[in-house]
Amino acid sequence: MSTRQTRPGETPAPRAAFAAIGSRYFPLLVGLFVGVMLISNVTGTKGVVLFDDWLDVDLGPIHMQGLVTDGAFFLFPLAYVLGDVISEVYGFRAMRRTILAGFAVLILASLCFWLTIQLPAADFYEGQEAFETVAGVVPQFLLAGLAGYVVGEFLNSFVLVKMKERAGERHLWARLLGSTVVGEFADTLVFCSIAASALGISTWRDFVNYTVVGFVWKTMVEIVIMPVTYFVVGWLKRAEPTYQEALDAATARTTDVP
């Protein structure tokens, strides 16, 4: 791997260190990540309007009469936080496995919901219509959600790991912020591009409004909870013996870089 030349008097950054995925913490993080994604897909079926009594903004194509979002607005950013933690501590390959596991579970959940809806309801069951509303699979929304999830999470992890390979342990805040901006923007743009017509969005103004507001809102939420991400990353790095071993080895190799 090529490494930039260190300037005279400059301390070289340790090469990127990552923990082994065979630890007891990694499966727990994967399970939590997949669970968050699964719950978000269900809670996200509810439309929500926040701050409609005072928020009124009109800036060209961007117009806000309250903040229109969905029931997963407080939970979905947690998936990106978990993605940041896994990528920072375990690396891109580990996050790739996590993303694929989440993708498989989301497909399975959608199939199970669809099959359950098709089953004949018992005479005493009065919740069929409500169940279809909440758990029903709209192909266009499903495609939009899965595509946005895969593209956004992959880019989020890829950007974070590439930045870490250059900076080592330094500037964690920069890679958390940079990866979030790239990942969330890609996720929001892909989702909105596919789902817009199903949502009734037919004009360029409405599309820009829906995309920009969603991106800014999700990114702001992650920035606000960045101290929590810092805490979890720091704790996990100290708790993972293999991370400390990898860090020591990476630091030792740095001294050999000309």
Secondary structure, DSSP 8 states (H G I E B T S, - for coil): -------TT-----------TTSSHHHHHHHHHHHHHHHHHHHTTSEEEESTTT-EEEETTEEEESEEEETTTTTHHHHHHHHHHHHHHH-HHHHHHHHHHHHHHHHHHHHHHHHHHHS---TT---HHHHHHHH---HHHHHHHHHHHHHHHHHHHHHHHHHHHHHTTS-HHHHHHHHHHHHHHHHHHHHHHHHTTTTT--SHHHHHHHHHHHHHHHHHHHHHTHHHHHHHHHHHHHH-HHHHHHHHHHHHHHTT--
